[in-house]
Amino acid sequence: MTVFTRHKAFFDQPIHLETEEIAQPETVIRAFCGAFHLYETRQHLWDLLETALTSDNTAFQDAETRNNIMLFYNQLEELLEAVYIRNQAKQTSHQSAG
């Protein structure tokens, strides 16, 4: 059991965001999209998946665990694409309004 499952209530909420970022999450999205291109996020995400699945760590030996990681990878990649699309749309609307 990990610290995340032992303290679900605590970890089921934002813990790294400042009050202002919680109120305006677009600032976090803009910062992330400004720091990494979409292709870079795909590469980092793939590196994490590859490392987990090729590791000798016993935590990843179970087929169901590996399957869950791959499902999470696919869902997170789709989320990243949506975030980049939304960020680009917001930037475009701000530019045309200005």
C-alpha positions as a Markdown table, in Angstrom:
| # | Residue | x | y | z |
|---|---|---|---|---|
| 1 | Met | 0.0 | 0.0 | 0.0 |
| 2 | Thr | 1.4 | 3.4 | -1.0 |
| 3 | Val | 1.2 | 6.7 | 0.8 |
| 4 | Phe | -1.4 | 7.8 | -1.8 |
| 5 | Thr | -3.8 | 5.0 | -1.0 |
| 6 | Arg | -3.2 | 5.3 | 2.8 |
| 7 | His | -4.1 | 9.0 | 2.7 |
| 8 | Lys | -6.7 | 9.1 | -0.1 |
| 9 | Ala | -8.6 | 12.2 | 1.2 |
| 10 | Phe | -5.5 | 14.3 | 1.3 |
| 11 | Phe | -4.2 | 13.2 | -2.2 |
| 12 | Asp | -7.7 | 13.5 | -3.8 |
| 13 | Gln | -7.3 | 17.2 | -4.0 |
| 14 | Pro | -4.8 | 19.7 | -5.3 |
| 15 | Ile | -1.7 | 19.8 | -3.1 |
| 16 | His | 0.8 | 21.7 | -5.3 |
| 17 | Leu | -1.4 | 24.5 | -6.6 |
| 18 | Glu | -1.5 | 27.9 | -4.9 |
| 19 | Thr | -4.8 | 29.4 | -4.1 |
| 20 | Glu | -4.6 | 31.7 | -7.2 |
| 21 | Glu | -3.8 | 28.7 | -9.4 |
| 22 | Ile | -6.8 | 26.8 | -8.1 |
| 23 | Ala | -9.0 | 29.8 | -8.9 |
| 24 | Gln | -7.4 | 30.3 | -12.3 |
| 25 | Pro | -6.1 | 26.9 | -13.5 |
| 26 | Glu | -5.5 | 28.4 | -17.0 |
| 27 | Thr | -2.3 | 30.0 | -15.6 |
| 28 | Val | -0.9 | 26.5 | -14.8 |
| 29 | Ile | -2.0 | 25.2 | -18.3 |
| 30 | Arg | -0.3 | 28.2 | -20.0 |
| 31 | Ala | 2.8 | 27.7 | -18.0 |
| 32 | Phe | 3.0 | 24.0 | -18.8 |
| 33 | Cys | 2.3 | 24.4 | -22.5 |
| 34 | Gly | 4.9 | 27.2 | -22.6 |
| 35 | Ala | 7.5 | 25.0 | -21.0 |
| 36 | Phe | 7.0 | 21.9 | -23.2 |
| 37 | His | 5.9 | 21.4 | -26.8 |
| 38 | Leu | 3.3 | 18.7 | -27.3 |
| 39 | Tyr | 6.0 | 16.4 | -28.9 |
| 40 | Glu | 8.1 | 16.8 | -25.8 |
| 41 | Thr | 5.3 | 15.8 | -23.5 |
| 42 | Arg | 4.7 | 12.7 | -25.6 |
| 43 | Gln | 8.4 | 11.8 | -25.4 |
| 44 | His | 8.6 | 12.3 | -21.6 |
| 45 | Leu | 5.3 | 10.3 | -21.2 |
| 46 | Trp | 6.7 | 7.5 | -23.4 |
| 47 | Asp | 10.0 | 7.5 | -21.4 |
| 48 | Leu | 8.0 | 7.1 | -18.2 |
| 49 | Leu | 5.9 | 4.2 | -19.6 |
| 50 | Glu | 8.9 | 2.5 | -21.1 |
| 51 | Thr | 10.9 | 2.8 | -17.9 |
| 52 | Ala | 8.0 | 1.4 | -15.8 |
| 53 | Leu | 7.3 | -1.5 | -18.2 |
| 54 | Thr | 11.0 | -2.5 | -18.7 |
| 55 | Ser | 11.9 | -2.1 | -15.0 |
| 56 | Asp | 13.0 | -5.1 | -12.9 |
| 57 | Asn | 10.9 | -3.6 | -10.1 |
| 58 | Thr | 8.5 | -6.1 | -8.8 |
| 59 | Ala | 5.7 | -3.5 | -8.6 |
| 60 | Phe | 5.4 | -3.8 | -12.4 |
| 61 | Gln | 5.5 | -7.6 | -12.8 |
| 62 | Asp | 1.7 | -8.1 | -12.6 |
| 63 | Ala | 0.0 | -8.0 | -16.0 |
| 64 | Glu | -3.0 | -6.1 | -14.6 |
| 65 | Thr | -0.6 | -3.4 | -13.2 |
| 66 | Arg | 1.1 | -3.0 | -16.6 |
| 67 | Asn | -2.3 | -2.9 | -18.3 |
| 68 | Asn | -3.5 | -0.2 | -15.9 |
| 69 | Ile | -0.3 | 1.8 | -16.6 |
| 70 | Met | -0.8 | 1.6 | -20.3 |
| 71 | Leu | -4.5 | 2.6 | -20.0 |
| 72 | Phe | -3.4 | 5.6 | -17.8 |
| 73 | Tyr | -0.8 | 6.5 | -20.4 |
| 74 | Asn | -3.4 | 6.5 | -23.2 |
| 75 | Gln | -5.8 | 8.6 | -21.2 |
| 76 | Leu | -3.1 | 11.0 | -20.1 |
| 77 | Glu | -1.9 | 11.5 | -23.6 |
| 78 | Glu | -5.5 | 12.3 | -24.7 |
| 79 | Leu | -5.8 | 14.7 | -21.8 |
| 80 | Leu | -2.6 | 16.4 | -22.8 |
| 81 | Glu | -3.8 | 16.8 | -26.4 |
| 82 | Ala | -7.1 | 18.4 | -25.1 |
| 83 | Val | -5.1 | 20.7 | -22.8 |
| 84 | Tyr | -2.9 | 21.9 | -25.7 |
| 85 | Ile | -5.9 | 22.4 | -27.9 |
| 86 | Arg | -7.7 | 24.4 | -25.2 |
| 87 | Asn | -4.6 | 26.5 | -24.5 |
| 88 | Gln | -4.1 | 27.2 | -28.2 |
| 89 | Ala | -7.7 | 28.3 | -28.6 |
| 90 | Lys | -7.5 | 30.6 | -25.6 |
| 91 | Gln | -4.3 | 32.2 | -26.9 |
| 92 | Thr | -5.9 | 32.7 | -30.3 |
| 93 | Ser | -9.0 | 34.2 | -28.8 |
| 94 | His | -6.9 | 36.6 | -26.6 |
| 95 | Gln | -4.9 | 37.6 | -29.7 |
| 96 | Ser | -7.9 | 38.3 | -31.8 |
| 97 | Ala | -9.6 | 40.2 | -28.9 |
| 98 | Gly | -6.5 | 42.4 | -28.4 |
